[in-house]
Amino acid sequence: MVAWWLRAVSLFNVLCVIAWVAWAWPRSAWLAVVGVVLFMLAGRLWLGLQFWVMQIFKRRLGLPVASRDAVLRAWNAETQESMHQFAWQIPWREWEVGDHLPPDAQGRCGVVLVHGWMCNRAVWTQTMLQLRAQNIPYVAVSLPMLLHGIATARPTVEAAVRRLHEATGVAPLLVGHSMGGLVLRDWLRSLPAGSGLVPHAAITIGTPHHGSPLAMCVLGTNVKEMRPGSAWLAQLRSDEAETGSAFSRVRWHCVFSDCDNVVFPESTSQLANGEPHLLAGYAHVQMLGAPRLWALIESQLPFAARVRC
């Protein structure tokens, strides 16, 4: 669904550029060129605004902020990564790398990868290639949602976990980026007591566990659920606080950054019962390629899972 939406956006952008050049060129070649350049810089400027808002927001709360150089480096890296992901990988390469369920998967812990808002499984391409190289079983989902409620993703996550569990006989490691972390928490609260699908550990990366201020600027049911103080987040915490909840049986690892341009401040990406992991200087999507993130994923897999092909 997201892939087709981004393809339509890409086509619309190309048509807009063609229309602009057709209108402006007869009047002024410079006008036409300047317009195209500004259009190409729009994405970089939008990301820059996010970083600026992040710094202002934290300063007004009296919180520590990353250095200017660190933010500029993160802005540049996120611009390149976002162009790669949202103009190429997500719209056009969703199934370039398939799921990996090797014949010898039985008895070895696998990984379920859950993407964030306005993404699909292609955002995990680098991670999937790394998992394949080590012959680690995995399933990466593409959530059937655009602006739907987060609970819409439950059947997809359930199917992915069951598929991996049937292939390995072991409850998988759960890994979620951004909204994907909330999707995992929402799915866990839907499990019946005593379910054998509860994982030993879960990793969330830049997840707005307590909401993100930027969610105030976008419309959509799932976005409203990710706003600070939302009724949905309050109910999630209430359900998780019940005795014996699946949430309480999981060892949580919360990855966050001081340069996350989408989910801030840093405290919102952490859980009270979670182990914090700081990726200093990394932007929101850029975190997915961090070597320390891959090391964390590896560390949470039993040794038997890391058998090379």
JODAPE-V317552 format. One line per field, one symbol per residue. phi: phi as a letter, one per 40 degrees, with the letter a starting at -180 (. if undefined). A space follows every 10 residues. Layout:
phi->???
This chain:
phi->.cdccccccc cccccccccc ccccdccacc cccccccccc cdcccccccc cccdccdccc cgccbccdcc cccccccccc ccccccbbdc cbbdbdbccb bcdccdgbcb bbbbcbcfba ccccdccccc cccbfccabb cbccabbccc cdcdcccdcc cccccccbgb cccbbbbfdd ccdccccccc ccdgcccccc aabbbfccdb gbdccccbch dccccccdgc cccccccccc ccdgcddccb ccbbcaacbc cbbacdcccb bcbbccbcbc gccccddcbc dcccccddcc bddcccbcc
